[in-house]
Amino acid sequence: MFSGAQVSLYPMSDNFVGIILDAVKVLDPYRDQLRIETDDISTLLVGPPDILFAAMHDLFVSAAKIGEHCVLSAAISRGCPGEPDDAICGVNPSLGQAEPLAERITAALAAVETTAETGQPTAAQFSLYVMGTGTHMDEIYGCIDFLKRSGTFDRAKNFCTRLSGDAGAVFATIHEAFYRFGDPEGHVTLDVTVSANSPTKA
């Protein structure tokens, strides 16, 4: 199943070029596991969700650790019917099984709870879109239940959910929302904005 993300990194700094170029170096170890293509707007990452989110996490934390306000924006998708399968994405056994919703919520909570901390305070907002299924609201409500119990839930906002906490837990929460909810063979997308070191913290 095709899964990938278009990712853009925005350091709010006079040294934005240096911060971006240094941060992109952390993607080097992932180049055998992801297809990575960069242009003047974004970087495409294609590969298994676990590797995809690990790479985005490392990219963001590397840039944010400088201490300047930094934002990562990403459009993330799996199962898009308009995209051909890519061998680099592999076969994801968890996405191939329709486990009961309650079991998926429990597994998602455990994954977030056991995530290592980075020491980087982070805020994020994202929206989950479950496409092409008559049970999409059950999946969304299940995801909301998970989010409210995740330890990173901040508040609901119009059109999205706000998270806050350590970058490790925040990225793990977003990953689990993407990974566990929606038809395992269906199209699921996320619209994500992650921020650190903002001068206007809420």
Number of C-alpha atoms within 10 A of each C-alpha: 24 23 24 25 25 18 20 20 24 18 23 14 14 9 10 16 12 13 22 18 11 14 19 18 12 18 17 12 10 16 12 9 17 21 16 18 11 12 7 6 10 15 17 19 26 24 24 22 24 13 16 22 22 16 21 21 20 20 21 29 23 18 27 25 18 13 13 19 18 24 23 22 21 22 16 23 20 25 20 18 11 8 11 10 14 14 11 16 21 15 12 14 8 12 18 12 11 14 12 8 16 12 11 21 23 12 15 23 19 12 16 21 14 11 16 12 13 14 12 18 19 25 25 25 23 21 19 23 19 21 16 12 12 8 12 17 13 13 20 18 12 19 23 18 13 22 25 15 13 21 17 24 21 16 13 14 11 7 9 15 19 20 26 20 19 20 28 22 25 28 26 26 25 22 21 24 26 22 19 22 25 29 20 20 14 16 21 24 21 20 16 19 19 23 22 26 19 15 8 6 8 5
